Amino acid sequence: AAFNSMADFHDSTFKNNASFEGARFKWGACFLDSAFNGGAYFDNSAFKNEADFRGAEFNYTANFLNATFDITDFSAAQFDKEANFEDASFIGRTSFENARFKEDTLFENATFEHELSLARARYSKLFIRWHSIEKGGLVYDDAAYMSLMKNFKDLGYYEDYDGCYYAYRKAHR
């Protein structure tokens, strides 16, 4: 599917699976405060301009495998099951500020070209590598850096821990 104007699903409820696989959102997409009560499938989708998922509830699996994002906002979004952003490209600024991830979150091979905000985000295991983040950088927030360093240590990603710690110390000066 191709959405040639703003795709506005603000405050929508998807009772079953919602499949937007391969969709092209040419002027942005708004899923603000939407609820996904089945699987949310955005694999291979492209979001031009802003992808607004602020306050969205993903009550089942959320898949964004190989998706491309310009400006991305998942602030205060809640992921009750696994969230998968493997191989996703985040070109513009990206926010997961105040997001809640209740199960594993996969960002393997994802790339962040601009800053990423994880301020006040809650997660148990965030499978992400520091080299994916360091180009764009992490928005400076003491707690976000500390949580990410703990995450790297818990996963045994010691080189990522070291890189994150170095960037934290450098930013903290």
trRosetta pair geometry for C-beta under 8 A, 3 or more apart (Angstrom, degrees):
i j d omega theta_ij theta_ji phi_ij phi_ji
1 20 7.1 -77 48 -146 123 70
1 22 7.6 116 23 96 61 82
1 23 4.7 -11 65 -116 92 89
1 24 7.3 -159 100 30 52 69
2 23 7.3 170 -84 -162 33 61
2 24 4.4 -7 -118 61 77 111
2 26 6.7 36 -177 -27 90 114
3 6 7.7 -27 149 143 118 11
3 7 4.0 -12 -176 -61 164 115
3 23 6.9 27 -8 177 101 107
3 24 6.8 -169 28 93 66 59
3 25 5.0 2 54 -119 120 59
3 26 6.2 -163 87 18 63 80
3 27 7.3 -110 120 35 92 82
3 29 7.0 97 66 -87 154 94
4 26 5.4 4 -125 43 40 138
4 27 7.1 45 157 -6 32 111
5 26 7.6 -5 -47 71 18 101
5 27 5.3 -27 -158 40 31 144
6 27 4.9 -81 -64 107 56 110
6 28 5.2 -11 -122 70 82 99
6 29 7.6 170 -166 -87 61 30
6 30 6.8 22 174 -5 104 108
7 25 5.2 -89 15 -129 129 103
7 27 7.7 139 -9 66 70 80
7 28 7.2 -160 31 102 73 52
7 29 4.5 -11 66 -115 110 78
7 30 7.0 -178 93 25 59 66
8 30 4.8 4 -123 54 63 117
9 12 4.3 -54 176 2 85 141
9 29 7.3 3 15 -176 104 87
9 30 6.4 175 39 90 59 64
9 31 5.0 1 76 -102 110 67
9 34 5.6 21 125 -85 101 146
10 30 4.9 -13 -59 130 90 116
10 31 7.3 -165 -83 -135 40 13
10 32 4.6 0 -125 55 85 99
10 33 6.7 40 -170 49 68 94
10 34 7.1 -131 -146 -55 19 95
11 32 6.9 -15 -38 94 65 80
11 33 4.9 4 -87 92 65 112
11 34 6.4 -118 -72 -80 4 62
12 31 7.2 -68 38 -141 109 71
12 34 4.5 3 55 -125 78 108
12 35 7.5 -143 102 35 52 62
13 34 7.0 -171 -75 -162 35 69
13 35 4.7 0 -119 59 76 105
13 37 6.9 26 -177 -14 88 114
14 17 7.7 -43 153 134 118 13
14 18 4.0 -25 -166 -56 160 125
14 34 7.1 40 -8 169 96 110
14 35 6.9 -161 31 96 66 59
14 36 5.0 1 56 -120 118 60
14 37 6.2 -170 91 25 63 75
14 38 6.4 -96 128 35 98 90
14 40 7.3 113 69 -93 150 88
15 37 5.3 -18 -142 59 34 130
15 38 6.9 40 120 -18 37 106
16 37 7.2 -22 -60 84 20 92
16 38 4.2 26 177 -27 35 153
17 38 3.9 -96 -60 128 44 131
17 39 4.5 2 -122 51 93 88
17 40 7.8 -168 -156 -69 59 29
17 41 6.8 19 -178 -4 102 112
17 60 7.9 -81 -96 85 68 148
18 36 5.6 -99 20 -130 128 103
18 38 6.5 139 -11 70 69 98
18 39 7.3 -154 35 95 60 54
18 40 5.3 -1 62 -116 105 65
18 41 6.8 -178 92 28 55 72
19 39 8.0 30 -71 99 76 100
19 41 4.5 -7 -118 64 68 121
20 23 4.2 -44 176 -4 86 140
20 40 7.9 -5 18 -175 103 73
20 41 6.5 167 36 91 58 65
20 42 5.0 1 75 -104 106 71
20 45 5.6 27 124 -87 98 143
21 41 5.1 -25 -54 137 96 108
21 42 6.9 -172 -85 -140 46 14
21 43 4.7 1 -126 58 93 88
21 44 6.0 45 -173 49 74 99
21 45 6.8 -122 -142 -52 24 92
22 43 7.3 -4 -38 94 63 73
22 44 4.7 0 -83 100 62 114
22 45 6.4 -47 -1 -81 4 60
23 42 7.1 -63 36 -141 110 73
23 45 4.6 4 55 -124 79 106
23 46 7.6 -146 100 36 54 61
24 45 7.3 -165 -72 -158 34 66
24 46 5.1 4 -121 57 70 105
24 48 7.8 25 -179 -7 78 106
25 28 6.3 -51 150 128 111 8
25 29 4.0 -47 -149 -45 158 110
25 45 7.0 36 -5 172 99 108
25 46 6.8 -163 33 96 69 58
25 47 4.9 3 59 -119 122 60
25 48 6.2 -163 98 29 68 71
25 49 7.9 -105 125 49 96 91
25 51 7.0 106 77 -94 150 89
26 48 5.2 6 -152 41 34 134
27 48 6.7 -9 -66 88 21 107
27 49 5.7 15 -171 14 36 145
28 47 7.3 45 -131 -174 39 86
28 48 6.9 -84 -54 91 49 64
28 49 3.8 -65 -63 93 92 121
28 50 4.6 19 -130 55 116 71
28 51 7.0 -157 -152 -69 65 41
28 52 7.3 32 178 -5 106 99
29 47 5.7 -86 17 -129 116 103
29 50 7.7 -143 42 103 52 59
29 51 5.3 10 56 -123 100 69
29 52 6.9 -163 97 31 56 71
30 50 7.9 33 -76 105 76 103
30 52 4.6 -2 -120 61 65 120
31 34 4.3 -71 -178 18 79 137
31 51 7.8 1 16 -179 104 74
31 52 6.5 171 36 92 59 65
31 53 4.9 3 72 -106 110 68
31 56 5.3 23 125 -88 104 134
32 52 5.2 -16 -57 134 91 113
32 53 7.4 -160 -80 -135 41 14
32 54 5.2 2 -124 59 82 90
32 55 6.2 41 -171 50 64 107
32 56 7.3 -115 -136 -57 16 85
33 54 7.2 -13 -39 98 65 74
33 55 4.3 -7 -82 104 65 125
33 56 6.8 -119 -74 -79 6 50
34 53 7.7 -72 40 -140 105 68
34 56 5.0 -3 58 -121 78 93
34 57 7.5 -141 103 33 46 69
35 56 7.4 179 -80 -163 33 63
35 57 4.5 -3 -118 60 75 110
35 59 6.8 25 -175 -15 89 116
36 39 7.5 -36 161 137 116 14
36 40 4.0 -12 -165 -61 162 115
36 56 7.0 31 -7 173 101 105
36 57 6.7 -167 30 95 66 61
36 58 5.0 0 57 -119 120 59
36 59 6.2 -171 89 24 62 77
36 60 6.6 -108 126 39 93 86
36 62 6.9 105 78 -92 151 93
37 59 5.0 0 -119 55 48 134
37 60 6.8 62 161 -10 28 109
38 60 5.4 -31 -176 31 23 152
39 60 5.0 -86 -73 114 48 123
39 61 4.8 -6 -122 64 91 94
39 62 7.7 179 -162 -80 60 33
39 63 7.0 12 180 3 105 106
40 58 5.5 -86 12 -128 136 104
40 60 7.2 144 -8 73 76 86
40 61 7.3 -156 35 101 66 55
40 62 4.6 -1 61 -119 113 72
40 63 6.8 178 92 29 62 64
41 63 5.1 5 -120 60 61 114
42 45 4.4 -63 -180 13 81 139
42 62 7.8 2 15 -177 106 77
42 63 6.5 176 38 95 63 64
42 64 4.8 -2 76 -106 111 70
42 67 5.4 20 126 -86 101 140
43 63 5.3 -16 -54 133 93 113
43 64 7.1 -178 -81 -148 44 16
43 65 4.5 1 -121 57 92 93
43 66 6.1 43 -168 49 73 96
43 67 6.9 -119 -136 -55 22 88
44 65 7.2 -8 -34 94 65 79
44 66 5.0 4 -80 97 62 114
44 67 6.8 -72 -23 -83 6 57
45 64 7.4 -71 41 -142 108 73
45 67 4.8 -2 58 -124 79 100
45 68 7.5 -144 102 34 50 66
46 67 7.2 -176 -78 -163 35 66
46 68 4.6 0 -120 59 76 108
47 50 7.6 -48 160 131 111 18
47 51 3.8 5 178 -64 157 119
47 67 7.0 31 -5 171 101 108
47 68 6.7 -169 30 95 67 60
47 69 4.8 5 58 -117 118 63
47 70 6.1 -128 109 13 79 79
47 72 7.1 92 89 -89 145 90
48 70 5.6 54 -151 -21 35 134
49 70 5.6 59 -7 63 6 146
49 71 6.6 -38 165 31 40 104
50 70 6.9 -82 -71 81 32 104
50 71 4.5 -37 -101 80 71 110
50 72 7.6 170 -155 -79 59 28
50 73 6.9 1 -168 6 103 108
51 69 5.2 -79 15 -135 138 103
51 70 7.3 137 -11 44 91 72
51 71 7.0 173 21 86 67 55
51 72 4.9 -5 60 -113 107 72
51 73 7.1 176 89 29 61 64
52 73 5.3 0 -121 60 60 112
53 56 4.3 -54 -176 3 82 136
53 72 7.7 -3 18 -171 106 79
53 73 6.5 175 40 93 64 60
53 74 4.7 -4 79 -104 114 68
53 77 5.3 15 130 -83 101 138
54 73 5.3 -16 -55 131 94 110
54 74 7.2 178 -82 -150 44 16
54 75 4.8 -2 -119 62 91 88
54 76 5.9 42 -169 51 73 99
54 77 6.9 -119 -137 -54 22 85
55 75 7.5 -4 -35 96 63 72
55 76 4.8 1 -78 102 62 114
55 77 6.6 -44 6 -83 6 54
56 74 7.3 -66 38 -141 110 74
56 77 4.7 0 55 -125 81 100
56 78 7.5 -152 98 34 50 63
57 77 7.4 -170 -74 -162 31 65
57 78 5.0 -3 -119 60 70 105
57 80 7.5 31 -177 -21 84 108
58 61 7.7 -57 165 124 112 13
58 62 4.0 -19 -161 -57 154 124
58 77 7.0 34 -6 170 101 105
58 78 6.8 -165 32 96 69 56
58 79 4.7 -1 63 -115 119 63
58 80 6.4 -160 97 19 64 77
58 81 7.1 -107 129 41 95 81
58 83 6.8 93 88 -92 154 100
59 80 5.0 16 -136 29 43 140
59 81 7.4 51 149 -5 30 101
60 80 7.2 -6 -53 71 24 107
60 81 5.3 -1 -166 18 31 142
61 81 4.9 -70 -70 106 52 129
61 82 5.4 -1 -121 64 86 87
61 83 7.8 171 -161 -85 54 37
61 84 7.3 8 -175 1 98 108
62 79 5.7 -90 16 -127 134 106
62 81 7.3 147 -3 73 74 86
62 82 7.6 -155 38 103 66 52
62 83 4.6 -4 65 -119 109 77
62 84 6.9 178 94 26 60 67
63 84 4.8 -5 -118 61 66 113
64 67 4.3 -60 -180 9 84 138
64 83 7.7 6 13 -179 104 83
64 84 6.6 174 36 93 62 62
64 85 4.8 -1 74 -106 111 69
64 88 5.4 22 125 -85 102 137
65 84 5.7 -12 -59 129 88 111
65 85 7.4 -173 -82 -144 40 18
65 86 5.2 -3 -121 63 84 88
65 87 6.0 38 -170 51 71 105
65 88 7.1 -125 -145 -56 20 86
66 86 7.5 -11 -38 99 63 72
66 87 4.5 -7 -79 105 67 118
66 88 6.6 -118 -70 -81 6 53
67 85 7.3 -70 39 -142 108 73
67 88 4.8 -3 56 -123 78 100
67 89 7.6 -144 101 35 47 65
68 88 7.2 -176 -77 -163 33 67
68 89 4.7 -2 -118 61 75 106
68 91 6.9 32 -177 -23 87 112
69 72 4.2 21 165 -62 144 122
69 88 6.9 25 -2 173 105 110
69 89 6.9 -177 29 93 67 58
69 90 5.0 -8 65 -116 113 63
69 91 6.4 -168 90 18 55 79
69 92 7.2 -105 128 39 81 84
69 94 6.9 82 104 -97 138 107
70 91 5.3 -34 -119 65 45 115
70 92 4.7 35 162 -1 58 122
71 92 4.1 -46 -77 95 62 144
71 93 6.0 15 -133 54 81 76
71 94 7.9 -167 -160 -77 41 52
72 90 5.8 -77 14 -136 141 103
72 92 7.0 150 -1 72 74 89
72 93 7.5 -152 41 102 67 49
72 94 4.4 6 64 -120 110 80
72 95 6.9 -175 102 29 69 60
73 94 7.9 -163 -73 -152 39 43
73 95 5.0 9 -124 55 66 109
74 77 4.2 -58 -178 9 82 137
74 94 7.9 9 13 -177 98 83
74 95 6.5 -172 42 97 61 63
74 96 4.9 -3 76 -106 111 67
74 99 5.3 24 125 -87 101 135
75 95 5.0 -6 -57 126 93 120
75 96 7.2 175 -82 -153 44 15
75 97 4.5 -5 -117 64 94 90
75 98 5.6 47 -170 48 74 102
75 99 6.8 -115 -134 -53 23 84
76 97 7.4 -14 -32 98 64 73
76 98 4.4 -3 -76 104 66 120
76 99 6.7 -93 -42 -82 6 51
77 96 7.4 -70 41 -141 107 71
77 99 4.9 -2 56 -123 79 97
77 100 7.5 -148 99 34 48 66
78 99 7.2 -177 -79 -162 37 63
78 100 4.6 0 -120 60 77 108
78 102 7.7 36 -178 -23 85 105
79 82 7.8 -45 162 135 116 11
79 83 4.2 -29 -157 -52 156 123
79 99 7.2 28 -3 173 101 104
79 100 6.7 -170 32 96 66 61
79 101 4.8 1 61 -116 119 64
79 102 6.4 -157 97 17 66 77
79 103 7.3 -106 127 39 98 79
79 105 6.9 91 88 -92 155 107
80 102 5.2 4 -142 32 39 138
80 103 7.5 40 144 -3 35 103
81 102 7.3 -13 -58 70 22 106
81 103 5.4 -7 -163 23 34 140
82 103 4.9 -70 -69 104 56 126
82 104 5.4 -2 -119 67 91 84
82 105 7.4 173 -159 -87 58 41
82 106 7.1 21 -178 -5 102 105
83 101 5.9 -91 16 -128 130 108
83 103 7.6 146 -2 72 72 85
83 104 7.9 -154 38 105 65 50
83 105 4.6 -1 63 -122 104 84
83 106 7.1 -171 96 28 57 69
84 105 7.9 -160 -74 -156 34 48
84 106 4.7 2 -123 56 66 117
85 88 4.4 -57 -180 8 82 139
85 105 7.4 13 12 176 104 86
85 106 6.4 175 38 92 61 64
85 107 4.9 -2 77 -102 109 69
85 110 5.2 22 126 -83 100 143
86 106 5.1 -21 -53 134 94 113
86 107 7.0 180 -84 -144 46 15
86 108 4.8 -2 -121 60 95 86
86 109 5.9 45 -169 51 74 99
86 110 6.7 -119 -135 -50 23 89
87 108 7.5 -6 -36 96 63 72
87 109 4.8 1 -80 102 61 117
87 110 6.6 -51 -2 -79 6 57
88 107 7.3 -68 40 -139 108 72
88 110 4.6 2 56 -122 81 102
88 111 7.7 -152 97 32 52 60
89 110 7.3 -167 -74 -159 31 65
89 111 5.3 -2 -121 58 69 101
89 113 7.5 32 -179 -23 86 108
90 94 4.4 -7 -175 -58 141 142
90 110 6.9 37 -6 171 101 105
90 111 6.7 -163 34 95 71 54
90 112 4.7 -6 69 -111 118 66
90 113 6.6 -160 98 16 62 77
90 114 7.4 -110 129 44 91 76
90 116 7.2 73 103 -88 153 100
90 136 7.7 -77 99 -1 104 166
91 113 5.0 4 -145 32 42 137
91 114 7.2 37 141 2 37 102
92 113 7.3 -6 -54 71 21 108
92 114 5.4 -14 -169 30 31 141
93 114 4.8 -74 -72 114 54 127
93 115 5.4 -1 -125 62 88 84
93 116 7.9 180 -161 -79 58 33
93 117 7.7 31 177 -11 98 102
93 136 8.0 167 -105 -179 52 130
94 112 6.1 -100 24 -133 137 107
94 114 7.1 140 -3 78 81 86
94 115 7.4 -161 37 102 70 49
94 116 4.9 -13 72 -112 106 71
94 117 7.0 -169 99 23 56 71
94 136 7.9 62 19 123 104 157
95 116 7.8 166 -86 -162 34 47
95 117 4.4 -3 -120 54 75 117
95 139 8.0 15 -105 -9 82 147
96 99 4.1 -58 -179 10 81 140
96 116 7.4 4 13 -177 99 90
96 117 6.6 -179 38 90 56 67
96 118 5.5 3 71 -107 105 63
96 121 4.9 35 121 -96 99 139
97 117 4.8 -14 -57 126 98 120
97 118 7.3 180 -84 -148 50 10
97 119 4.7 4 -124 60 93 92
97 120 6.2 47 -170 52 69 95
97 121 6.6 -103 -124 -55 21 88
98 119 7.3 -10 -35 99 64 78
98 120 4.8 5 -81 100 61 116
98 121 6.7 -51 -4 -81 8 53
99 118 8.0 -70 38 -139 107 63
99 121 4.8 3 53 -126 84 96
99 122 7.4 -150 97 35 52 63
99 123 8.0 17 102 -55 95 99
100 121 7.6 -167 -72 -160 33 60
100 122 5.0 1 -118 61 69 107
100 123 7.8 169 -161 -70 36 60
101 104 7.9 -39 158 141 117 9
101 105 4.5 -34 -160 -49 153 128
101 121 7.4 27 -1 173 101 100
101 122 6.8 -169 33 97 67 60
101 123 4.0 16 56 -109 119 91
101 124 7.1 -128 103 15 93 69
101 126 7.1 103 65 -83 158 89
102 124 7.5 28 -177 -6 29 113
103 124 7.3 -33 -138 38 20 121
104 124 7.3 -69 -79 75 49 100
104 125 4.9 -23 -115 76 77 112
104 127 6.6 25 -176 -13 101 112
105 123 5.6 -60 11 -143 132 133
105 125 6.9 174 29 95 70 60
105 126 5.0 -13 69 -116 112 65
105 127 6.7 -174 90 23 54 75
105 128 7.9 -13 108 -35 98 102
106 127 4.9 -9 -118 60 57 121
107 110 4.2 -67 -174 20 81 135
107 126 6.8 9 10 176 117 83
107 127 6.1 171 35 90 66 64
107 128 3.8 10 68 -92 127 92
107 129 7.9 -149 102 10 96 62
107 132 6.7 167 139 111 110 162
108 127 5.6 -22 -50 132 88 112
108 128 7.6 -131 -66 -98 40 39
108 129 7.5 63 -126 -15 53 103
109 132 7.5 166 -159 -94 11 128
110 128 6.9 -45 49 -125 116 92
110 132 5.5 68 82 -168 69 142
111 132 5.6 -125 -105 -150 43 83
111 135 7.6 2 -169 39 90 137
112 115 7.7 -2 159 178 118 7
112 116 4.8 -30 -157 -50 157 118
112 132 5.9 80 9 149 90 77
112 133 5.3 19 45 -115 134 50
112 135 6.8 164 86 61 70 93
112 136 4.4 -104 130 32 89 135
113 135 6.4 -44 -131 110 38 122
113 136 5.2 87 114 -69 21 118
114 136 4.2 95 147 -143 5 121
114 137 7.9 -36 178 41 40 81
115 136 5.1 -152 -58 153 29 96
115 137 5.0 -29 -103 79 80 88
115 138 7.0 103 -155 -146 80 9
115 139 5.1 86 168 -63 122 78
116 133 5.6 -79 27 -137 139 98
116 136 6.2 93 -20 96 83 122
116 137 7.4 -174 23 97 75 41
116 138 5.6 -39 69 -112 90 59
116 139 6.7 -130 89 -8 37 84
117 138 7.7 119 -98 -169 33 62
117 139 4.0 2 -95 18 81 140
117 141 7.4 72 -150 -7 80 133
117 144 7.4 -88 -167 -113 54 162
118 121 4.3 -74 -170 20 73 133
118 138 6.7 -36 17 -152 104 107
118 139 7.6 169 19 44 57 95
118 141 7.4 -153 73 56 66 129
118 144 4.4 134 82 -149 89 113
118 147 7.1 -139 130 77 123 125
118 148 6.5 101 75 -60 156 114
119 139 6.4 -57 -34 90 106 122
119 141 4.3 162 -99 -68 93 172
119 143 7.2 81 -144 70 61 104
119 144 5.1 -64 -84 -54 47 127
120 141 7.9 -86 -22 166 66 153
120 143 6.9 45 -73 95 52 138
120 144 7.7 -48 -13 -69 37 92
121 144 7.0 61 26 -117 97 93
121 147 7.4 179 72 103 83 156
123 126 4.7 62 117 -54 152 102
123 147 7.8 106 45 163 89 124
123 151 7.2 24 90 -100 111 134
125 151 7.0 139 -136 -149 42 96
125 154 7.3 -124 -106 108 82 124
125 155 6.7 115 -148 -79 96 107
126 148 7.4 -60 69 -119 139 72
126 151 5.1 -7 42 -166 99 151
127 155 7.0 149 -105 -126 66 151
128 132 6.0 -112 -174 60 86 136
128 133 6.8 60 153 -39 121 114
128 151 7.9 26 43 126 95 137
129 132 4.9 100 68 -5 80 104
129 133 7.7 -170 97 0 48 88
129 157 6.8 -150 -116 -154 69 141
129 160 5.6 -124 -153 -96 60 131
130 133 5.8 -69 -155 43 42 104
130 134 5.7 44 157 -39 79 108
130 152 7.0 19 -48 -100 107 141
130 157 7.6 158 -15 148 97 124
130 159 7.5 -139 32 117 128 73
130 160 3.9 166 -13 -146 108 79
130 161 7.9 -137 -44 -25 137 21
130 163 4.1 138 130 83 156 130
130 164 5.2 -127 -109 -50 126 87
130 167 7.9 178 -165 0 118 135
131 134 5.9 -41 -126 21 32 115
131 160 7.6 -94 -11 -104 73 88
131 163 7.3 -19 -59 146 64 174
133 136 6.8 -85 -170 56 47 88
133 137 7.1 52 156 -141 79 8
133 138 5.7 23 166 -58 127 90
133 164 8.0 33 73 -96 135 95
134 137 6.8 27 -159 -84 35 49
134 163 6.3 -70 -71 162 138 123
134 167 6.4 -145 -122 -72 95 147
137 167 7.4 -175 -133 -170 81 134
138 141 7.8 -101 145 30 99 82
138 144 6.3 -173 167 125 121 123
138 145 6.6 135 106 -84 145 79
138 148 7.0 -102 -119 -2 160 166
138 164 7.7 37 -4 -138 148 91
138 167 7.0 103 27 124 108 138
139 144 7.1 33 75 66 80 166
140 145 7.7 -5 -145 -39 54 120
140 171 5.1 -164 -106 167 117 136
141 144 3.9 65 78 9 109 115
141 145 6.7 171 80 -11 56 83
142 145 6.0 -64 -154 38 29 107
142 146 6.2 23 155 -16 67 111
142 172 7.9 75 -98 -102 88 110
143 146 5.6 -56 -143 40 32 111
143 147 6.1 32 158 -19 67 107
144 147 5.9 -54 -144 38 28 110
144 148 6.2 25 157 -16 62 110
145 148 5.8 -60 -147 40 28 109
145 149 6.2 28 156 -19 65 107
145 164 6.6 166 -157 168 81 100
145 167 7.8 -152 -128 93 118 93
145 168 4.3 119 -173 -105 145 121
145 171 7.9 -166 -77 61 149 134
146 149 5.8 -54 -146 36 29 110
146 150 6.4 30 154 -18 63 106
147 150 5.7 -55 -149 37 31 111
147 151 6.3 36 150 -23 64 106
148 151 5.4 -49 -147 33 34 117
148 152 6.5 36 153 -19 65 101
148 164 5.6 -146 116 -157 112 151
149 152 5.7 -51 -149 34 33 111
149 153 6.4 32 153 -18 64 107
149 161 5.5 83 -154 -143 74 79
149 164 5.2 -167 -85 106 80 129
149 165 5.8 82 -118 -69 129 83
149 168 7.2 -38 -53 -23 129 151
150 153 5.7 -57 -148 38 32 112
150 154 6.2 32 154 -20 67 108
151 154 5.8 -56 -145 37 28 110
151 155 6.3 16 159 -10 64 111
152 155 6.1 -65 -148 43 27 104
152 157 4.3 -91 -158 77 78 105
152 158 7.3 137 149 -86 100 21
152 160 4.3 -146 -137 98 128 105
152 161 3.9 177 111 -69 127 77
152 164 6.1 173 -10 14 154 142
153 156 7.7 37 179 -71 30 25
153 157 7.6 -80 -54 54 21 68
153 158 7.3 59 -112 -96 58 63
153 161 5.2 77 -65 -99 74 142
157 160 3.9 -6 145 32 113 124
157 161 6.2 139 99 -26 72 84
158 161 5.2 -46 -146 31 37 118
158 162 6.4 39 154 -20 65 101
159 162 5.6 -50 -150 35 34 113
159 163 6.4 33 152 -17 65 106
160 163 5.7 -53 -146 38 33 111
160 164 6.1 32 156 -17 66 109
161 164 5.9 -60 -147 40 26 109
161 165 6.1 27 155 -20 64 110
162 165 5.7 -55 -144 37 28 112
162 166 6.3 30 156 -21 64 106
163 166 5.8 -52 -148 34 29 112
163 167 6.5 26 155 -15 63 106
164 167 5.8 -56 -148 38 31 109
164 168 6.2 35 152 -22 65 107
165 168 5.5 -53 -148 35 31 115
165 169 6.4 29 155 -18 65 105
166 169 5.9 -55 -148 36 29 108
166 170 6.3 29 153 -19 64 109
167 170 5.6 -55 -145 39 31 113
167 171 6.1 26 157 -14 66 109
168 171 5.9 -60 -145 42 27 105
168 172 5.8 27 156 -25 65 115
169 172 5.6 -57 -139 36 27 114
169 173 7.1 48 156 -42 58 91
170 173 6.3 -38 -166 0 30 114
